[in-house]
């Protein structure tokens, strides 16, 4: 793999303070939360901008697409540049993009802001490797686990917070508050983070070229990326259309849609559990089990038409808990497998895995909106179930 990595002498890792760990966990959480603020608010954003539900569904789609592009094009720079500088530059642009979303006067303006949010929210993928680089070998797992917990809590709390804030203050206020939180996070990280020595001398074209080399040479990587990407289609289809369905079918506001984000707690619990299971059973086996769990959660949604209306909301909550646990467990299992393939290229392996996942997220947002418009909620349920089934077929070994 000489074409993949040209290491420079590594400096001894400094000790991590509790404050720095908290700052990095918050940085990962607030940045990744930016990807999900819009989802519970789609039911109110569309009418405010005079946009149809199918068009409004492009907001999370562009956000996820931007994130996928950002991981593919920007995340590899963490091996080549000072990670501290990269994180701070992204944070400033992310805050500006959230501010642009807050003042957008039309759907095209909001879509542009959403794309920029996705591109720069990838600073979460710079913070986690930074934590691993700063930690001593004997504490690396614990430190990365704590930072990942912050990231998962950001996913969890973003939907809840945006639903409540949009209900009380409006959707523009939520984007404005998000911009302020990112700026505060940037100040904290600027004070706490040390500078990082680059770990490779590869130029930018060579860095990107090494991604293609890794993709060609690692069939296990390709299976993991495809399986997680397919699973992400169903995951994103559900969350991207939930607010629209609740608004039109039950006349529920954004706070109710955001409350379903509490199901993300299952994902926060899944991270350490899936990691331990992968050590005992092997990553491929845990990935298959996790995808099966997610498939069961999505299949529950197919019962919607056979249940009385009073049972539909509890069904949605149970389904969200089950498939979210499966989705996050599959991600941790795939990360564990991928990181062990070429240890000296972990940042780029991570970039490939998350690019595939968020391309699936973007596709799920677009396909979910089309399915909802054409076939209703049963179409979304069918799409999610079929995507999970396809993921399980890919992950058969």
VEXKELO-450603 format. One line per field, with one value per residue (C-alpha): residue number from 1; residue in one letter; x, y, z. Coordinates in pm, 1 decimal, m for minus. Layout:
vofi	(NUM, ...)
kolfi	(A, ...)
xx	(X, ...)
yy	(Y, ...)
zz	(Z, ...)
This chain:
vofi	(1, 2, 3, 4, 5, 6, 7, 8, 9, 10, 11, 12, 13, 14, 15, 16, 17, 18, 19, 20, 21, 22, 23, 24, 25, 26, 27, 28, 29, 30, 31, 32, 33, 34, 35, 36, 37, 38, 39, 40, 41, 42, 43, 44, 45, 46, 47, 48, 49, 50, 51, 52, 53, 54, 55, 56, 57, 58, 59, 60, 61, 62, 63, 64, 65, 66, 67, 68, 69, 70, 71, 72, 73, 74, 75, 76, 77, 78, 79, 80, 81, 82, 83, 84, 85, 86, 87, 88, 89, 90, 91, 92, 93, 94, 95, 96, 97, 98, 99, 100, 101, 102, 103, 104, 105, 106, 107, 108, 109, 110, 111, 112, 113, 114, 115, 116, 117, 118, 119, 120, 121, 122, 123, 124, 125, 126, 127, 128, 129, 130, 131, 132, 133, 134, 135, 136, 137, 138, 139, 140, 141, 142, 143, 144, 145, 146, 147, 148, 149, 150, 151, 152, 153, 154, 155, 156, 157, 158, 159, 160, 161, 162, 163, 164, 165, 166, 167, 168, 169, 170, 171, 172, 173, 174, 175, 176, 177, 178, 179, 180, 181, 182, 183, 184, 185, 186, 187, 188, 189, 190, 191, 192, 193, 194, 195, 196, 197, 198, 199, 200, 201, 202, 203, 204, 205, 206, 207, 208, 209, 210, 211, 212, 213, 214, 215, 216, 217, 218, 219, 220, 221, 222, 223, 224, 225, 226, 227, 228, 229, 230, 231, 232, 233, 234, 235, 236, 237, 238, 239, 240, 241, 242, 243, 244, 245, 246, 247, 248, 249, 250, 251, 252, 253, 254, 255, 256, 257, 258, 259, 260, 261, 262, 263, 264, 265, 266, 267, 268, 269, 270, 271, 272, 273, 274, 275, 276, 277, 278, 279, 280, 281, 282, 283, 284, 285, 286, 287, 288, 289, 290, 291, 292, 293, 294, 295, 296, 297, 298, 299, 300, 301, 302, 303, 304, 305, 306, 307, 308, 309, 310, 311, 312, 313, 314, 315, 316, 317, 318, 319, 320, 321, 322, 323, 324, 325, 326, 327, 328, 329, 330, 331, 332, 333, 334, 335, 336, 337, 338, 339, 340, 341, 342, 343, 344, 345, 346, 347, 348, 349, 350, 351, 352, 353, 354, 355, 356, 357, 358, 359, 360, 361, 362, 363, 364, 365, 366, 367, 368, 369, 370, 371, 372, 373, 374, 375, 376, 377, 378, 379, 380, 381, 382, 383, 384, 385, 386, 387, 388, 389, 390, 391, 392, 393, 394, 395, 396, 397)
kolfi	(X, X, X, X, X, X, X, X, X, X, X, X, X, X, X, X, X, X, X, X, X, X, X, X, X, X, X, X, X, X, X, X, X, X, X, X, X, X, X, X, X, X, X, X, X, X, X, X, X, X, X, X, X, X, X, X, X, X, X, X, X, X, X, X, X, X, X, X, X, X, X, X, X, X, X, X, X, X, X, X, X, X, X, X, X, X, X, X, X, X, X, X, X, X, X, X, X, X, X, X, X, X, X, X, X, X, X, X, X, X, X, X, X, X, X, X, X, X, X, X, X, X, X, X, X, X, X, X, X, X, X, X, X, X, X, X, X, X, X, X, X, X, X, X, X, X, X, X, X, X, X, X, X, X, X, X, X, X, X, X, X, X, X, X, X, X, X, X, X, X, X, X, X, X, X, X, X, X, X, X, X, X, X, X, X, X, X, X, X, X, X, X, X, X, X, X, X, X, X, X, X, X, X, X, X, X, X, X, X, X, X, X, X, X, X, X, X, X, X, X, X, X, X, X, X, X, X, X, X, X, X, X, X, X, X, X, X, X, X, X, X, X, X, X, X, X, X, X, X, X, X, X, X, X, X, X, X, X, X, X, X, X, X, X, X, X, X, X, X, X, X, X, X, X, X, X, X, X, X, X, X, X, X, X, X, X, X, X, X, X, X, X, X, X, X, X, X, X, X, X, X, X, X, X, X, X, X, X, X, X, X, X, X, X, X, X, X, X, X, X, X, X, X, X, X, X, X, X, X, X, X, X, X, X, X, X, X, X, X, X, X, X, X, X, X, X, X, X, X, X, X, X, X, X, X, X, X, X, X, X, X, X, X, X, X, X, X, X, X, X, X, X, X, X, X, X, X, X, X, X, X, X, X, X, X, X, X, X, X, X, X, X, X, X, X, X, X)
xx	(0.0, 292.1, 73.3, m173.4, 32.3, 366.2, 404.2, 610.0, 765.7, 488.1, 518.0, 438.8, 70.3, 0.7, m218.6, m583.5, m764.1, m1127.2, m1211.0, m1057.0, m1248.6, m1572.7, m1491.4, m1427.7, m1742.4, m1942.5, m1773.2, m1868.2, m2221.5, m2302.6, m2156.5, m2335.6, m2658.5, m2662.8, m2748.5, m3075.8, m3227.5, m3437.2, m3609.1, m3876.3, m3940.3, m4022.4, m4396.9, m4368.0, m4079.8, m4267.4, m4577.4, m4361.9, m4164.5, m4458.0, m4298.9, m4466.9, m4388.8, m4185.9, m3972.3, m3931.5, m3798.1, m3491.8, m3370.0, m3243.8, m3144.3, m2906.4, m2772.8, m2689.3, m2546.1, m2325.8, m2204.5, m2116.3, m1924.2, m1751.7, m1635.2, m1503.4, m1333.3, m1242.4, m1202.3, m878.0, m719.4, m702.6, m398.3, m230.8, m307.3, m315.5, m645.2, m698.7, m694.2, m916.6, m1172.9, m1186.7, m1222.8, m1506.7, m1676.6, m1682.6, m1825.0, m2079.5, m2204.0, m2235.2, m2429.5, m2673.1, m2716.5, m2793.3, m3058.7, m3213.9, m3265.5, m3342.8, m3634.9, m3698.5, m3651.7, m3350.4, m3170.1, m3244.2, m3126.0, m2794.6, m2751.7, m2836.0, m2565.1, m2307.8, m2420.0, m2360.6, m2016.6, m1884.3, m2059.0, m1793.5, m1576.1, m1722.4, m1517.2, m1207.0, m1273.5, m1293.6, m955.9, m809.7, m920.9, m760.4, m435.9, m416.4, m495.3, m236.6, m259.6, m394.7, m680.2, m756.6, m1066.8, m1219.7, m1150.6, m1290.1, m1595.1, m1663.6, m1633.1, m1859.1, m2113.9, m2118.9, m2170.6, m2460.6, m2619.4, m2599.6, m2803.0, m3048.8, m3098.2, m3099.7, m3442.2, m3591.7, m3450.6, m3545.9, m3900.1, m3954.2, m3781.0, m3964.4, m4294.1, m4221.5, m4008.7, m4027.8, m3793.9, m3577.5, m3497.5, m3377.2, m3126.3, m3011.2, m2959.9, m2772.1, m2536.3, m2465.0, m2398.1, m2145.0, m1960.8, m1942.5, m1815.3, m1546.3, m1426.4, m1403.5, m1211.2, m977.7, m883.7, m853.0, m711.7, m336.8, m187.4, m146.4, 149.7, 45.1, 95.0, 152.7, 329.7, 91.5, m46.8, m420.7, m460.3, m259.4, m470.4, m786.6, m622.2, m537.4, m909.8, m961.5, m668.8, m817.6, m1159.0, m1016.9, m793.5, m1032.8, m1345.3, m1442.1, m1447.2, m1675.1, m1920.7, m1927.4, m1982.6, m2259.0, m2437.1, m2431.0, m2532.4, m2834.9, m2939.3, m2903.7, m3163.0, m3439.1, m3310.3, m3313.9, m3644.7, m3815.1, m3667.7, m3692.8, m4066.7, m4186.3, m4262.6, m4455.6, m4662.2, m4740.1, m4837.2, m5072.1, m5218.7, m5239.6, m5205.1, m4909.9, m4648.5, m4272.1, m4238.3, m4415.6, m4192.3, m3884.2, m3991.6, m3945.6, m3574.6, m3560.8, m3537.6, m3179.8, m3097.3, m3099.2, m2815.4, m2616.8, m2654.4, m2565.0, m2215.6, m2034.3, m2243.0, m2181.0, m1808.7, m1785.4, m1994.7, m1772.7, m1467.7, m1634.3, m1830.2, m1647.9, m1756.9, m1929.7, m2148.3, m2249.5, m2323.4, m2557.9, m2737.3, m2768.5, m2906.1, m3160.5, m3271.5, m3306.7, m3501.8, m3743.1, m3789.0, m3868.1, m4101.3, m4308.7, m4405.4, m4587.2, m4846.4, m4967.1, m5268.2, m5386.3, m5391.6, m5643.5, m5532.4, m5470.5, m5200.2, m5008.3, m4800.0, m4685.0, m4598.1, m4383.2, m4200.9, m4127.8, m4016.2, m3782.4, m3619.9, m3566.2, m3429.8, m3217.1, m3050.8, m2986.5, m2858.6, m2609.9, m2493.6, m2429.8, m2230.6, m2006.6, m1954.7, m1861.5, m1627.3, m1455.5, m1409.0, m1293.7, m1042.8, m868.7, m811.5, m529.0, m445.9, m216.6, m502.0, m783.7, m885.5, m934.7, m1110.5, m1340.0, m1399.1, m1501.3, m1737.4, m1912.3, m1927.0, m2116.7, m2343.6, m2436.9, m2487.6, m2742.5, m2885.9, m2921.8, m3083.9, m3317.0, m3432.6, m3512.6, m3669.8, m3863.5, m4019.5, m4117.4, m4259.5, m4463.0, m4603.5, m4693.4, m4788.6, m4823.4, m4665.8, m4695.1, m4459.1, m4200.4, m4235.9, m4191.9, m3886.3, m3720.4, m3791.7, m3661.1, m3343.5, m3269.5, m3334.4, m3091.5, m2834.4, m2869.4, m2817.1, m2495.8, m2380.1, m2434.8, m2063.4)
yy	(0.0, 231.7, 444.0, 499.9, 640.9, 817.7, 860.4, 1125.7, 1070.7, 1084.7, 1305.8, 1161.7, 1197.5, 1453.2, 1365.9, 1448.6, 1653.5, 1591.7, 1938.5, 1864.4, 1537.2, 1718.5, 1990.0, 1733.4, 1537.3, 1860.8, 1953.7, 1622.8, 1645.3, 2004.0, 1964.2, 1639.0, 1775.6, 2030.9, 1749.9, 1668.5, 1997.6, 2035.8, 1695.8, 1755.7, 2106.0, 2011.8, 2028.8, 2400.9, 2497.5, 2395.8, 2613.8, 2905.7, 2903.5, 2805.5, 2472.0, 2137.0, 1845.7, 1660.2, 1969.3, 2037.9, 1684.5, 1794.5, 1993.7, 1689.3, 1525.3, 1810.9, 1813.2, 1443.1, 1470.6, 1758.7, 1551.2, 1261.5, 1494.1, 1659.4, 1327.8, 1215.3, 1543.7, 1705.2, 1434.4, 1294.0, 1635.1, 1546.0, 1330.7, 1610.2, 1931.6, 2050.3, 1905.8, 2196.8, 2452.7, 2234.1, 2194.1, 2566.7, 2672.6, 2426.1, 2544.1, 2907.1, 2814.6, 2580.7, 2861.2, 3091.0, 2824.8, 2777.0, 3154.3, 3156.3, 2890.3, 3107.1, 3401.2, 3207.9, 3368.0, 3088.9, 2715.3, 2744.7, 2957.7, 2704.9, 2422.0, 2598.4, 2653.3, 2287.4, 2172.3, 2395.6, 2268.6, 1912.3, 1989.6, 2158.5, 1945.3, 1687.9, 1847.3, 1572.7, 1329.7, 1537.0, 1555.3, 1178.1, 1098.0, 1394.2, 1234.9, 905.3, 1082.5, 1266.2, 966.3, 730.1, 376.2, 241.4, 496.2, 533.9, 315.2, 488.9, 835.8, 760.3, 601.1, 917.7, 1139.5, 905.7, 924.4, 1301.4, 1251.8, 1011.1, 1239.0, 1518.1, 1303.4, 1221.7, 1570.4, 1756.5, 1630.1, 1680.5, 2032.6, 2145.0, 2017.0, 2201.3, 2523.8, 2536.5, 2488.7, 2771.7, 3018.2, 2912.3, 2723.0, 3025.6, 3068.6, 2707.8, 2762.6, 3085.3, 2913.2, 2634.5, 2887.8, 3041.6, 2702.9, 2616.3, 2945.7, 2881.2, 2531.9, 2676.3, 2911.4, 2621.3, 2403.0, 2691.1, 2727.7, 2355.4, 2183.7, 2168.9, 2184.3, 1856.5, 1739.2, 1603.2, 1226.6, 1212.9, 1412.8, 1302.4, 1588.6, 1637.9, 1455.2, 1160.9, 1154.0, 1125.5, 873.1, 655.5, 628.7, 460.1, 225.4, 121.1, 67.7, m157.0, m359.4, m430.2, m637.6, m644.3, m263.4, m262.1, m502.2, m297.2, 32.0, m108.1, m282.1, 29.7, 253.2, 36.9, 32.4, 412.0, 445.3, 312.1, 502.1, 834.1, 766.7, 727.5, 1034.9, 1258.1, 1197.5, 1142.5, 1509.6, 1546.5, 1235.3, 1334.9, 1685.0, 1576.6, 1265.4, 1354.4, 1734.5, 1710.2, 1983.9, 1976.6, 1912.9, 1578.6, 1482.0, 1582.9, 1375.9, 1061.7, 1145.8, 1006.5, 672.3, 778.1, 678.2, 323.5, 419.8, 573.1, 247.2, 40.5, 187.4, 28.5, m289.4, m352.4, m292.1, m554.5, m800.6, m749.1, m842.2, m1167.1, m1278.0, m1103.0, m788.2, m955.8, m1169.2, m870.3, m668.3, m941.8, m960.1, m581.1, m553.2, m824.1, m620.4, m309.4, m510.1, m623.6, m263.0, m144.4, m440.6, m332.9, m22.1, m244.9, m318.9, 41.9, m26.7, m318.7, m127.1, 121.3, 486.1, 494.9, 227.8, 392.2, 635.0, 366.1, 147.8, 425.6, 470.9, 98.7, 68.4, 368.2, 222.1, m116.9, m3.3, 273.2, 20.3, m207.0, 74.5, 210.4, m140.7, m222.4, 100.7, 22.8, m334.1, m207.4, 54.7, m213.1, m433.3, m154.9, m1.9, m338.8, m374.8, m120.6, 37.0, 301.8, 435.8, 450.8, 809.8, 731.7, 403.0, 600.4, 851.9, 577.1, 412.0, 734.5, 858.5, 546.1, 575.3, 935.9, 879.4, 624.4, 887.7, 1134.2, 873.4, 772.7, 1130.0, 1174.1, 830.1, 858.1, 1188.1, 1037.7, 725.7, 934.1, 1150.1, 854.4, 570.8, 733.2, 608.8, 245.7, 330.9, 465.2, 151.2, m71.3, 122.9, 97.8, m273.7, m355.2, m152.4, m336.9, m670.2, m578.6, m481.1, m821.6, m994.7, m794.2, m875.7, m1251.1, m1305.4)
zz	(0.0, m60.9, m288.2, m8.3, 274.9, 316.8, 692.2, 865.9, 1209.2, 1470.0, 1775.4, 2119.3, 2192.8, 2466.5, 2759.6, 2719.2, 2978.9, 3064.0, 2933.9, 2594.8, 2566.5, 2648.2, 2394.5, 2121.3, 2207.7, 2190.7, 1864.0, 1706.3, 1845.2, 1744.5, 1397.0, 1310.4, 1462.6, 1180.7, 939.8, 1113.3, 1231.7, 917.0, 923.8, 1193.2, 1053.4, 693.7, 762.6, 846.5, 615.1, 300.7, 355.0, 473.5, 147.6, m75.0, m167.6, m232.6, 1.9, m263.4, m326.6, 45.8, 87.2, m112.2, 191.3, 386.8, 58.9, m28.2, 327.0, 316.4, m35.4, 76.5, 369.2, 139.2, m92.9, 202.2, 342.5, 4.6, m89.2, 243.8, 509.8, 355.9, 416.1, 784.6, 702.1, 504.8, 701.2, 1060.6, 1183.5, 1423.4, 1141.1, 924.8, 1204.4, 1279.9, 914.7, 864.5, 1184.0, 1069.1, 726.9, 888.8, 1113.5, 810.7, 618.0, 908.4, 922.3, 549.7, 609.0, 880.5, 644.3, 323.9, 144.3, m103.3, m138.4, m375.5, m116.7, 155.0, m69.1, m129.7, 243.4, 307.0, 66.7, 240.9, 580.2, 467.6, 322.7, 637.3, 901.5, 806.8, 1072.8, 1294.4, 1085.2, 1166.5, 1539.9, 1596.2, 1430.7, 1622.0, 1948.4, 1847.1, 1756.8, 2090.2, 2309.9, 2455.3, 2311.7, 2640.2, 2649.4, 2279.2, 2276.7, 2577.2, 2438.2, 2093.2, 2257.3, 2456.4, 2149.9, 1950.6, 2230.9, 2183.6, 1810.3, 1864.3, 2123.3, 1866.3, 1628.1, 1906.9, 2048.1, 1714.9, 1608.9, 1953.3, 1988.5, 1638.3, 1676.9, 2005.0, 1900.3, 1568.2, 1749.4, 1995.3, 1797.8, 1433.7, 1203.7, 1124.8, 1494.0, 1507.9, 1229.7, 1396.4, 1731.0, 1554.2, 1395.0, 1734.4, 1893.4, 1623.4, 1676.4, 2050.6, 1977.5, 1749.3, 2024.1, 2270.2, 2025.0, 1930.6, 2297.3, 2372.0, 2063.6, 2003.5, 1658.2, 1469.0, 1263.1, 920.2, 885.6, 509.5, 239.7, m35.1, m240.1, m267.6, m603.8, m467.9, m152.5, m358.7, m588.2, m288.9, m215.5, m551.2, m485.2, m152.2, m309.5, m582.5, m353.3, m66.3, m151.2, 217.6, 210.5, m92.3, 74.9, 394.1, 209.1, m11.3, 276.2, 497.9, 207.3, 124.9, 489.7, 498.2, 219.7, 443.9, 746.9, 563.0, 385.4, 723.0, 891.7, 583.9, 539.6, 897.8, 966.2, 639.8, 712.0, 1072.6, 961.9, 682.7, 844.6, 1214.2, 1203.2, 1438.7, 1451.3, 1435.4, 1809.3, 1772.9, 1481.2, 1675.9, 1975.0, 1768.5, 1767.7, 2120.9, 1944.2, 1866.4, 2222.9, 2091.0, 1859.3, 2144.9, 2338.6, 2032.8, 1981.5, 2279.2, 2266.6, 1897.4, 1942.9, 2217.9, 2017.0, 1712.3, 1920.8, 2030.2, 1723.3, 1440.4, 1258.7, 960.1, 1188.6, 1401.2, 1085.7, 959.9, 1295.2, 1310.2, 956.1, 1038.9, 1340.4, 1123.3, 866.0, 1137.6, 1249.8, 898.2, 837.0, 1137.5, 940.8, 690.7, 962.0, 949.3, 728.0, 941.3, 1270.6, 1412.3, 1400.1, 1776.1, 1738.8, 1455.1, 1662.2, 1910.6, 1610.5, 1465.0, 1795.3, 1837.5, 1476.7, 1513.2, 1825.2, 1659.6, 1323.5, 1477.9, 1707.4, 1409.0, 1189.4, 1443.9, 1539.9, 1173.5, 1135.6, 1433.5, 1308.0, 962.0, 1109.1, 1316.8, 1012.0, 778.9, 1022.1, 1048.3, 674.2, 626.3, 964.4, 813.6, 597.1, 851.1, 776.5, 410.3, 482.1, 710.5, 432.0, 190.7, 439.1, 532.4, 174.2, 77.6, 379.4, 316.2, m52.8, 65.3, 299.6, 13.2, m210.1, 71.9, 122.3, m245.9, m295.7, 29.2, m78.6, m414.9, m250.0, m5.9, m285.8, m508.0, m271.6, 68.4, 388.8, 278.3, m9.2, 235.9, 449.4, 145.7, 28.6, 371.2, 400.6, 52.9, 105.0, 430.1, 260.5, m17.5, 246.2, 410.4, 74.7, 18.6, 373.3, 334.6, 402.0)
